[in-house]
Amino acid sequence: MGLLALRRYIPYMRPYLGLVIVFGLAQLGSLAAAASIPKVIQLIIDGPIAHHQLTELRPMAALLVLIGLLEFVLVYVRRTYSGTASLRMETDLRNDFYAHLQDLQVSFHDNWQSGQLLSRAISDIGTVRRFVSFGLIWFLQTVVTSAVVLVLMWSLDWKLAIVVAICMLPIVYFSNKFHSKYKLIARRLQDQQGDLTTVIEEMATGVRIIKAFGRMPLMQKRFEDQARLLRATSLQGIRARAILWTQINFLPNLSLVAVLLLGGFNVVQGSLTIGGLIAFMNYVFMLTWPMDAIGWVLAMSEECQTACERLNEVLDSRPEIADRPGARAMEKSRGRIEFRGVGFKYPKSDEWILRNLNLVVEPGETVGIVGRTGSGKTTLAYLLPRLYDVEEGQVLLDGVDVRDLHLRSLRSHIGVAFEDPILFSASVHENLVMGRPIVSDEELKRAIDVAQAGFVWDLPWGLETRVGEQGYTLSGGQRQRLALARAVLGSPPVLVLDDPLSSVDVHTEALIEESLASVLEGVTGLLVVHRPSTLALADRVALIDGGTVIATGTHTELMKSNDLYRALLSQEYEGVPLGSPR
């Protein structure tokens, strides 16, 4: 069954066909060498030893040593080349899997636990590699070895060969029984490994909250409960494998007894020589290890099949937000934004977040988006860079539907900073440039100055200081300022800012707003507002309620003419925030 599941991944071995061919030839050579040893032993016993020709014994013994050395070299080549090919395959598969994860839309990641994705990217791909480099090889070797050995047995004594074959028939029954049971265990085991990875990942990222609320015992119990489930499932797998191995190991011993009894009778009758009987018994011993390995191979096969199924669940998910056929690049953007009849609801939800929303932002204009909690302010910001796609209507940049633009081209014209600043476990410099083409020192310094992020020069290694996982070695305000600097770096013609000043103090906020005001000159800005002070940056304000724009105008105009707008801002002045993103 594992072979069928592997069909999708075997092509990853094609670039390394040369290594596979060398491995295959070495495999056949080592098998030929191993199979020739019993024949040489037969010739020695029935020749020099039976006829007391000691002078002929030495060259025959030297031949055995030569065959043994040849087998040693071929086994070394086989294992080296198979391991090299499989590790390169694993690297290519993991790279493609990671690239596919990045291509998938945000809504996919919204609905998947990060631990489950981690276990697939690491554990399941490793399981596929182990089966290809060991399990699959041993399976093929078992099949070829059994076929070759049975042919050689038949040439020595066809009756004994039939007896051995009959003794091996129960393997089919035991294997089918094991398959039906172990496939369920293997799937449950790998899913539980993903769940346990999720618990560990949540503890690592949420350690400050856990410690602040004194919830270490609770998280410890969650971990131990999940680990206990994993242990119980692992023990079920161990018992299933132990039963299969015990049953399969019994069969070669049973055939050996039959060979000794019937073979001894044939030697007495003169139809088989002593050398032939010893050679035949050596061939039975050659079957012992392959038979013993069948249980191991079957277990790896089921684990590989489950791993392939789990990988397919991700790889079969097609990116819903991708370049359309005929999509084009945008060389330069004027920055005119239009939301035309926009309707949006999140995947797996029947609730419309935005519906029949219309809004135009002219080039060089900054529009603030205001609304109560859950009104769709942040959702609106997600639509322009196509983190999500609209269900109805269009989002247009310079009169072109953003879905008709290459994603890379579209996003290269938009600078984005969200309320929750995400930094990566890398240096400050790497976090700022995020893989952009070469950025001049002047541009970098300007972005840092605009975001009032001059603290970076005081870090131990300046811009090369690593900020730790998710930037937690920095304060919330510092992380937010670096995220803002990243957004304005390169002077994009469009800026989408979702309350980028929520974590900074009042003094720093005023300085950033002053710098941002100069940056926003000549730049189109979409500013999601959660507190009134940020409105100083907006030329015009759009009020959202019920998923649509119900009023637009300057701050002064809306304060005079709109009761909801006035109420929302008065709530803020009383200490109640305008709303959080949805």
C-alpha positions as CSV (number, residue, x, y, z in Angstrom):
1,M,0.0,0.0,0.0
2,G,2.9,2.3,0.7
3,L,4.1,1.8,-2.8
4,L,0.8,3.2,-4.2
5,A,0.9,6.2,-2.0
6,L,4.5,6.9,-3.1
7,R,3.6,7.3,-6.7
8,R,3.3,11.1,-6.3
9,Y,6.8,11.4,-4.7
10,I,8.9,8.9,-6.6
11,P,9.4,11.5,-9.4
12,Y,11.5,13.4,-6.9
13,M,14.2,10.7,-7.4
14,R,14.5,11.4,-11.2
15,P,17.1,14.1,-10.9
16,Y,19.3,11.6,-9.1
17,L,18.7,8.7,-11.5
18,G,22.5,8.2,-11.8
19,L,22.7,7.5,-8.1
20,V,19.7,5.2,-8.3
21,I,21.3,3.2,-11.1
22,V,24.6,2.8,-9.3
23,F,22.7,1.8,-6.2
24,G,20.6,-0.7,-8.2
25,L,23.6,-2.3,-9.8
26,A,25.4,-2.5,-6.4
27,Q,22.2,-4.1,-4.9
28,L,22.1,-6.8,-7.6
29,G,25.8,-7.4,-7.3
30,S,25.7,-7.8,-3.6
31,L,22.7,-10.2,-4.0
32,A,24.6,-12.2,-6.6
33,A,27.7,-12.4,-4.3
34,A,25.6,-13.5,-1.3
35,A,23.7,-16.1,-3.4
36,S,27.0,-17.5,-4.8
37,I,28.5,-18.3,-1.3
38,P,26.3,-21.4,-0.6
39,K,27.1,-22.8,-4.0
40,V,30.9,-22.3,-3.4
41,I,30.4,-24.0,0.0
42,Q,28.6,-26.9,-1.7
43,L,31.5,-27.3,-4.1
44,I,34.0,-27.3,-1.3
45,I,32.2,-29.9,0.7
46,D,31.3,-32.2,-2.2
47,G,34.8,-31.6,-3.8
48,P,38.0,-31.1,-1.8
49,I,36.6,-32.1,1.6
50,A,34.7,-35.2,0.4
51,H,37.6,-36.4,-1.7
52,H,40.3,-35.3,0.8
53,Q,41.9,-33.0,-1.8
54,L,43.3,-30.4,0.6
55,T,45.4,-28.7,-2.1
56,E,42.2,-27.6,-3.9
57,L,40.8,-26.3,-0.6
58,R,43.0,-23.2,-0.5
59,P,41.9,-21.6,-3.8
60,M,38.2,-22.3,-2.9
61,A,38.7,-20.7,0.5
62,A,40.4,-17.7,-1.2
63,L,37.4,-17.4,-3.6
64,L,35.0,-17.3,-0.6
65,V,37.1,-14.4,0.9
66,L,37.1,-12.6,-2.4
67,I,33.3,-12.9,-2.7
68,G,32.9,-11.7,0.9
69,L,35.1,-8.6,0.2
70,L,33.2,-7.9,-3.0
71,E,29.9,-8.1,-1.1
72,F,31.3,-5.8,1.5
73,V,32.2,-3.1,-1.1
74,L,28.9,-3.4,-2.9
75,V,26.9,-3.1,0.3
76,Y,28.9,0.0,1.2
77,V,28.2,1.5,-2.2
78,R,24.6,0.6,-2.1
79,R,23.9,2.2,1.3
80,T,26.0,5.3,0.5
81,Y,24.3,6.0,-2.8
82,S,20.7,5.1,-1.6
83,G,21.2,7.4,1.4
84,T,22.5,10.3,-0.7
85,A,19.7,10.0,-3.2
86,S,17.0,9.8,-0.6
87,L,18.3,12.8,1.4
88,R,18.4,14.9,-1.7
89,M,14.9,13.8,-2.5
90,E,13.8,14.8,1.0
91,T,15.4,18.2,0.6
92,D,13.6,18.9,-2.7
93,L,10.3,17.6,-1.3
94,R,10.6,19.8,1.8
95,N,11.5,22.8,-0.3
96,D,8.5,22.3,-2.5
97,F,6.2,21.7,0.5
98,Y,7.4,24.9,2.1
99,A,6.9,26.9,-1.1
100,H,3.4,25.5,-1.4
101,L,2.6,26.6,2.1
102,Q,3.7,30.1,1.2
103,D,1.5,30.0,-1.9
104,L,-1.6,29.0,0.0
105,Q,-3.9,31.8,1.0
106,V,-4.2,33.3,4.5
107,S,-7.6,31.6,5.0
108,F,-5.9,28.2,4.6
109,H,-3.5,29.0,7.5
110,D,-6.4,30.4,9.5
111,N,-8.0,26.9,9.6
112,W,-4.8,24.8,10.3
113,Q,-3.0,24.3,13.5
114,S,0.7,25.3,13.1
115,G,1.8,22.1,14.9
116,Q,0.0,20.0,12.3
117,L,1.8,21.8,9.5
118,L,5.1,21.5,11.3
119,S,4.8,17.8,11.8
120,R,4.0,17.3,8.1
121,A,6.9,19.4,7.0
122,I,9.4,17.7,9.3
123,S,8.2,14.3,10.6
124,D,6.0,13.1,7.6
125,I,8.6,14.1,5.0
126,G,11.2,12.3,7.0
127,T,9.0,9.2,7.2
128,V,8.7,9.2,3.4
129,R,12.5,9.5,3.0
130,R,13.1,6.7,5.5
131,F,10.8,4.4,3.6
132,V,12.4,5.3,0.2
133,S,15.9,4.8,1.5
134,F,15.4,1.8,3.7
135,G,11.9,0.3,3.7
136,L,11.4,0.3,-0.1
137,I,14.9,-1.0,-0.7
138,W,14.4,-3.8,1.8
139,F,11.0,-4.6,0.2
140,L,12.6,-4.9,-3.2
141,Q,15.5,-6.8,-1.9
142,T,13.2,-9.2,-0.1
143,V,11.2,-9.9,-3.3
144,V,14.3,-10.3,-5.4
145,T,16.1,-12.4,-2.8
146,S,13.2,-14.7,-2.2
147,A,12.7,-15.2,-6.0
148,V,16.5,-15.9,-6.6
149,V,16.8,-18.1,-3.5
150,L,13.7,-20.2,-4.4
151,V,15.1,-20.7,-8.0
152,L,18.4,-21.8,-6.5
153,M,16.6,-24.1,-4.0
154,W,14.6,-25.6,-6.9
155,S,17.9,-26.4,-8.8
156,L,19.1,-28.3,-5.7
157,D,15.9,-30.1,-4.7
158,W,12.5,-29.1,-6.1
159,K,10.6,-31.0,-3.4
160,L,12.3,-29.2,-0.6
161,A,11.8,-25.9,-2.4
162,I,8.0,-26.5,-2.5
163,V,8.0,-27.3,1.2
164,V,9.8,-24.0,2.0
165,A,7.4,-22.1,-0.3
166,I,4.4,-23.7,1.5
167,C,5.8,-22.7,4.9
168,M,6.0,-19.1,3.7
169,L,2.4,-18.8,2.5
170,P,0.9,-17.8,5.9
171,I,2.9,-14.5,5.5
172,V,0.2,-13.2,3.1
173,Y,-2.5,-13.8,5.7
174,F,-0.5,-12.3,8.6
175,S,0.5,-9.3,6.5
176,N,-3.1,-8.5,5.4
177,K,-4.3,-8.8,9.0
178,F,-1.5,-6.5,10.2
179,H,-2.3,-3.9,7.4
180,S,-5.9,-3.5,8.4
181,K,-5.0,-2.9,12.0
182,Y,-1.8,-0.9,11.8
183,K,-3.0,1.7,9.2
184,L,-5.4,3.0,11.8
185,I,-2.7,3.1,14.5
186,A,-0.2,4.8,12.1
187,R,-2.7,7.6,11.2
188,R,-3.7,8.2,14.8
189,L,-0.1,8.2,15.9
190,Q,1.0,10.8,13.4
191,D,-2.0,13.1,14.0
192,Q,-1.3,12.9,17.8
193,Q,2.3,13.9,17.1
194,G,1.0,17.0,15.3
195,D,-1.3,17.8,18.2
196,L,1.6,17.5,20.6
197,T,3.8,19.7,18.4
198,T,1.0,22.3,18.5
199,V,0.9,22.2,22.4
200,I,4.7,22.8,22.5
201,E,4.5,25.5,19.9
202,E,1.8,27.3,21.7
203,M,3.7,27.1,25.0
204,A,6.9,28.5,23.3
205,T,5.1,31.5,21.7
206,G,2.7,32.1,24.6
207,V,5.2,31.6,27.5
208,R,4.8,35.2,28.7
209,I,1.0,34.9,29.1
210,I,1.4,31.5,30.7
211,K,3.8,32.7,33.3
212,A,2.0,36.0,33.9
213,F,-1.3,34.2,34.7
214,G,0.5,31.4,36.6
215,R,-0.9,28.7,34.2
216,M,2.2,26.5,34.1
217,P,0.5,23.6,35.8
218,L,-2.5,23.8,33.3
219,M,-0.1,23.8,30.3
220,Q,1.9,21.0,31.9
221,K,-1.3,18.9,32.3
222,R,-2.3,19.6,28.7
223,F,1.1,18.5,27.5
224,E,1.1,15.3,29.7
225,D,-2.4,14.4,28.6
226,Q,-1.4,14.7,25.0
227,A,1.9,12.8,25.6
228,R,0.0,10.1,27.4
229,L,-2.3,9.6,24.4
230,L,0.7,9.5,22.1
231,R,2.4,6.9,24.3
232,A,-0.7,4.7,24.4
233,T,-1.0,4.8,20.6
234,S,2.7,4.0,20.3
235,L,2.4,1.0,22.6
236,Q,-0.5,-0.3,20.4
237,G,1.8,0.0,17.4
238,I,4.6,-1.8,19.3
239,R,2.3,-4.7,20.2
240,A,1.0,-5.0,16.7
241,R,4.5,-5.1,15.3
242,A,5.7,-7.5,17.9
243,I,2.8,-10.0,17.1
244,L,3.6,-9.8,13.4
245,W,7.3,-10.2,13.8
246,T,6.8,-13.2,16.1
247,Q,4.5,-14.9,13.6
248,I,6.8,-14.2,10.7
249,N,10.0,-15.3,12.5
250,F,8.3,-18.6,13.3
251,L,7.9,-19.5,9.6
252,P,11.7,-19.8,8.6
253,N,12.3,-21.9,11.7
254,L,9.4,-24.2,10.7
255,S,10.8,-24.5,7.2
256,L,14.3,-25.2,8.6
257,V,13.0,-28.2,10.6
258,A,11.2,-29.5,7.5
259,V,14.4,-29.1,5.4
260,L,16.5,-30.9,8.0
261,L,14.1,-33.8,8.2
262,L,13.3,-34.2,4.5
263,G,16.7,-33.2,3.4
264,G,18.4,-35.6,5.7
265,F,16.1,-38.3,4.3
266,N,17.1,-37.4,0.8
267,V,20.8,-37.5,1.7
268,V,20.3,-41.0,3.1
269,Q,18.5,-42.0,-0.1
270,G,21.3,-40.6,-2.2
271,S,19.2,-38.0,-4.1
272,L,21.0,-35.1,-2.4
273,T,24.6,-34.6,-1.4
274,I,25.7,-33.4,2.0
275,G,27.1,-30.3,0.3
276,G,23.7,-29.8,-1.4
277,L,21.9,-30.0,1.9
278,I,24.2,-27.6,3.6
279,A,23.9,-25.2,0.6
280,F,20.1,-25.6,0.8
281,M,20.1,-24.8,4.5
282,N,22.2,-21.7,3.8
283,Y,19.6,-20.5,1.4
284,V,17.0,-21.0,4.1
285,F,19.1,-18.9,6.4
286,M,19.3,-16.2,3.6
287,L,15.5,-16.1,3.8
288,T,15.5,-15.6,7.6
289,W,16.6,-11.9,7.5
290,P,14.2,-10.9,4.7
291,M,11.4,-12.7,6.4
292,D,12.3,-11.0,9.7
293,A,12.5,-7.6,7.9
294,I,9.0,-8.0,6.4
295,G,7.3,-6.9,9.6
296,W,9.6,-3.9,9.8
297,V,9.0,-3.0,6.1
298,L,5.2,-3.4,6.5
299,A,5.2,-1.1,9.5
300,M,7.3,1.5,7.6
301,S,5.0,1.1,4.6
302,E,1.9,1.9,6.6
303,E,3.6,4.8,8.2
304,C,4.7,6.0,4.8
305,Q,1.2,5.7,3.4
306,T,-0.2,7.7,6.3
307,A,2.5,10.3,5.9
308,C,1.8,10.6,2.2
309,E,-1.9,11.0,2.9
310,R,-1.2,13.8,5.4
311,L,1.1,15.5,3.0
312,N,-1.5,15.2,0.2
313,E,-4.0,16.9,2.4
314,V,-1.8,20.0,2.2
315,L,-0.5,19.6,-1.3
316,D,-3.9,19.0,-2.8
317,S,-5.1,22.3,-1.4
318,R,-4.9,24.6,-4.3
319,P,-4.0,28.3,-3.9
320,E,-7.2,30.3,-4.2
321,I,-5.3,33.6,-4.4
322,A,-2.9,33.2,-7.3
323,D,-2.0,34.9,-10.6
324,R,-4.9,34.6,-13.1
325,P,-4.2,33.5,-16.6
326,G,-3.2,36.6,-18.5
327,A,-2.3,38.6,-15.3
328,R,0.1,41.4,-16.0
329,A,2.7,43.3,-14.1
330,M,2.3,46.9,-13.0
331,E,5.5,48.8,-13.7
332,K,4.5,52.0,-11.9
333,S,1.4,52.9,-9.9
334,R,-0.2,56.3,-9.5
335,G,-1.9,55.0,-6.3
336,R,-5.6,55.4,-7.1
337,I,-7.6,52.9,-5.1
338,E,-11.3,52.0,-5.7
339,F,-13.5,49.5,-3.8
340,R,-16.4,49.0,-6.1
341,G,-19.5,47.1,-4.8
342,V,-17.3,45.0,-2.6
343,G,-18.8,42.1,-0.7
344,F,-16.7,39.8,1.5
345,K,-17.2,37.0,4.0
346,Y,-14.6,34.8,5.6
347,P,-14.3,31.2,4.4
348,K,-16.6,28.7,6.2
349,S,-18.8,31.6,7.4
350,D,-22.2,32.7,6.1
351,E,-21.8,36.2,7.7
352,W,-21.1,39.1,5.4
353,I,-18.4,41.3,6.8
354,L,-18.5,43.7,4.0
355,R,-21.4,44.2,1.5
356,N,-22.0,46.6,-1.3
357,L,-19.1,48.8,-0.1
358,N,-17.9,51.6,-2.4
359,L,-14.9,53.8,-1.7
360,V,-12.5,55.8,-3.8
361,V,-9.0,57.0,-2.6
362,E,-7.4,59.4,-5.0
363,P,-3.7,59.4,-5.7
364,G,-1.8,61.1,-3.0
365,E,-4.8,61.1,-0.6
366,T,-4.9,59.6,2.8
367,V,-8.2,58.2,3.9
368,G,-8.9,57.1,7.5
369,I,-11.3,54.1,8.0
370,V,-13.4,54.4,11.1
371,G,-16.1,52.1,12.5
372,R,-17.2,50.2,15.5
373,T,-15.9,46.7,16.5
374,G,-16.5,44.1,13.9
375,S,-17.4,46.6,11.2
376,G,-14.8,45.3,8.8
377,K,-12.1,48.0,9.0
378,T,-9.1,45.6,9.1
379,T,-10.8,43.3,6.6
380,L,-10.9,46.2,4.1
381,A,-7.1,46.6,4.6
382,Y,-6.6,42.9,3.8
383,L,-8.3,43.1,0.4
384,L,-6.0,45.6,-1.3
385,P,-2.8,43.4,-1.2
386,R,-5.0,40.3,-1.8
387,L,-4.5,38.6,1.5
388,Y,-8.1,37.7,0.9
389,D,-10.1,38.1,-2.3
390,V,-13.6,39.7,-2.5
391,E,-16.7,37.5,-2.9
392,E,-18.5,40.3,-4.8
393,G,-17.4,43.4,-6.6
394,Q,-13.9,44.6,-7.4
395,V,-10.8,46.2,-5.7
396,L,-9.1,48.4,-8.3
397,L,-5.6,49.9,-8.3
398,D,-5.2,52.5,-11.0
399,G,-8.4,51.2,-12.6
400,V,-7.2,47.6,-12.8
401,D,-8.7,44.8,-10.8
402,V,-6.0,43.7,-8.4
403,R,-6.8,40.1,-9.4
404,D,-5.6,40.9,-12.9
405,L,-2.2,41.9,-11.6
406,H,0.7,39.6,-10.8
407,L,0.7,39.2,-7.0
408,R,4.4,39.9,-6.7
409,S,4.0,43.1,-8.8
410,L,0.9,44.2,-6.9
411,R,2.5,43.8,-3.5
412,S,5.7,45.5,-4.5
413,H,3.7,48.7,-4.8
414,I,2.1,48.4,-1.4
415,G,3.6,48.9,2.0
416,V,1.7,47.2,4.8
417,A,1.9,47.6,8.6
418,F,-0.7,45.8,10.8
419,E,-1.7,46.4,14.4
420,D,0.0,43.1,15.5
421,P,3.6,43.5,14.3
422,I,5.3,40.3,13.2
423,L,9.0,40.0,13.3
424,F,11.2,37.0,12.4
425,S,14.0,35.3,14.2
426,A,16.7,37.2,12.2
427,S,18.7,40.4,12.4
428,V,17.0,43.9,12.5
429,H,18.4,44.5,9.0
430,E,16.9,41.3,7.6
431,N,13.6,42.1,9.2
432,L,13.5,45.5,7.6
433,V,14.5,44.6,4.1
434,M,12.6,41.3,4.0
435,G,14.4,40.0,0.9
436,R,13.9,43.3,-1.1
437,P,16.5,44.1,-3.8
438,I,19.5,46.1,-2.6
439,V,18.3,49.0,-0.4
440,S,20.6,52.0,0.1
441,D,21.8,53.1,3.5
442,E,20.0,56.4,3.0
443,E,16.7,54.7,2.4
444,L,17.2,52.5,5.4
445,K,18.1,55.4,7.7
446,R,15.1,57.4,6.4
447,A,12.7,54.6,7.1
448,I,14.1,54.2,10.6
449,D,13.8,57.9,11.2
450,V,10.2,58.0,10.0
451,A,9.3,55.2,12.4
452,Q,11.2,56.8,15.3
453,A,13.1,53.5,15.5
454,G,16.5,55.0,16.3
455,F,16.8,52.6,19.2
456,V,18.3,50.1,16.8
457,W,21.6,52.0,16.7
458,D,21.9,51.3,20.5
459,L,21.4,47.6,20.2
460,P,24.5,45.4,20.9
461,W,25.3,44.9,17.2
462,G,23.2,47.6,15.7
463,L,21.2,46.5,12.6
464,E,22.9,43.1,12.8
465,T,21.4,42.3,16.2
466,R,19.1,39.3,16.1
467,V,15.7,40.1,17.6
468,G,14.8,36.5,18.7
469,E,11.7,34.5,17.8
470,Q,8.8,36.9,16.8
471,G,10.9,39.8,18.0
472,Y,10.1,39.1,21.7
473,T,13.5,40.4,22.8
474,L,12.1,43.9,21.9
475,S,9.3,45.8,23.5
476,G,5.9,46.0,21.9
477,G,6.4,49.6,20.8
478,Q,9.9,48.7,19.4
479,R,8.4,45.9,17.4
480,Q,5.7,48.1,16.0
481,R,8.1,50.8,15.1
482,L,10.3,48.3,13.2
483,A,7.2,47.0,11.4
484,L,6.3,50.6,10.4
485,A,9.8,51.2,9.1
486,R,9.6,48.0,7.1
487,A,6.3,49.3,5.5
488,V,7.7,52.7,4.4
489,L,11.1,51.4,3.3
490,G,11.5,51.8,-0.4
491,S,8.8,54.6,-0.6
492,P,5.9,52.4,-1.9
493,P,3.2,54.5,-3.7
494,V,0.5,53.0,-1.6
495,L,0.6,52.5,2.2
496,V,-1.9,50.4,4.1
497,L,-1.6,51.1,7.9
498,D,-3.7,49.3,10.4
499,D,-3.4,51.3,13.6
500,P,0.4,51.1,13.4
501,L,0.9,53.3,16.6
502,S,-1.2,51.3,19.1
503,S,1.8,50.1,21.1
504,V,3.8,53.3,21.3
505,D,3.7,56.0,24.0
506,V,2.0,59.4,23.5
507,H,5.3,61.3,23.0
508,T,6.6,58.7,20.4
509,E,3.2,58.7,18.7
510,A,3.4,62.4,18.1
511,L,6.9,62.2,16.7
512,I,5.9,59.3,14.4
513,E,2.8,61.1,13.2
514,E,4.8,64.1,12.4
515,S,7.3,62.0,10.3
516,L,4.5,60.0,8.7
517,A,2.7,63.2,7.6
518,S,5.8,64.1,5.4
519,V,6.0,60.5,4.1
520,L,2.3,60.4,3.2
521,E,2.7,63.5,1.0
522,G,2.3,62.3,-2.6
523,V,1.5,58.7,-1.3
524,T,-1.9,57.1,-1.3
525,G,-2.7,56.0,2.2
526,L,-5.4,53.7,3.6
527,L,-5.3,54.2,7.4
528,V,-7.4,52.0,9.7
529,V,-8.1,54.1,12.7
530,H,-8.7,52.7,16.2
531,R,-8.1,56.0,18.1
532,P,-8.8,59.6,17.1
533,S,-5.3,60.9,17.4
534,T,-4.3,59.0,14.2
535,L,-7.0,60.9,12.3
536,A,-4.6,63.9,12.1
537,L,-2.9,62.0,9.3
538,A,-6.0,61.6,7.2
539,D,-7.2,64.0,4.5
540,R,-10.6,62.4,4.6
541,V,-12.5,59.9,6.7
542,A,-14.7,57.0,5.7
543,L,-17.2,55.7,8.3
544,I,-18.1,52.0,8.0
545,D,-21.1,50.4,9.5
546,G,-23.0,47.3,8.7
547,G,-20.2,46.3,6.2
548,T,-20.6,49.4,4.0
549,V,-19.4,53.0,3.9
550,I,-22.2,55.1,5.3
551,A,-20.5,58.5,5.3
552,T,-17.3,60.2,4.0
553,G,-15.8,63.6,4.6
554,T,-13.3,65.4,6.7
555,H,-13.1,64.8,10.4
556,T,-14.7,68.2,11.1
557,E,-17.5,67.6,8.6
558,L,-18.4,64.2,10.1
559,M,-18.2,65.5,13.6
560,K,-20.8,68.0,12.7
561,S,-23.1,65.9,10.5
562,N,-22.9,62.2,11.7
563,D,-24.2,61.1,15.1
564,L,-22.5,57.6,14.9
565,Y,-19.1,59.1,14.1
566,R,-19.5,61.6,16.9
567,A,-20.5,58.8,19.3
568,L,-17.6,56.6,18.4
569,L,-15.1,59.3,18.9
570,S,-16.7,60.4,22.2
571,Q,-16.4,56.8,23.4
572,E,-12.8,56.9,22.6
573,Y,-12.3,60.1,24.5
574,E,-14.0,58.4,27.4
575,G,-11.5,55.5,27.3
576,V,-13.3,53.0,25.1
577,P,-11.4,52.1,21.9
578,L,-13.0,52.5,18.5
579,G,-12.9,48.9,17.8
580,S,-10.6,46.0,17.2
581,P,-9.9,44.4,13.8
582,R,-11.9,41.7,12.3
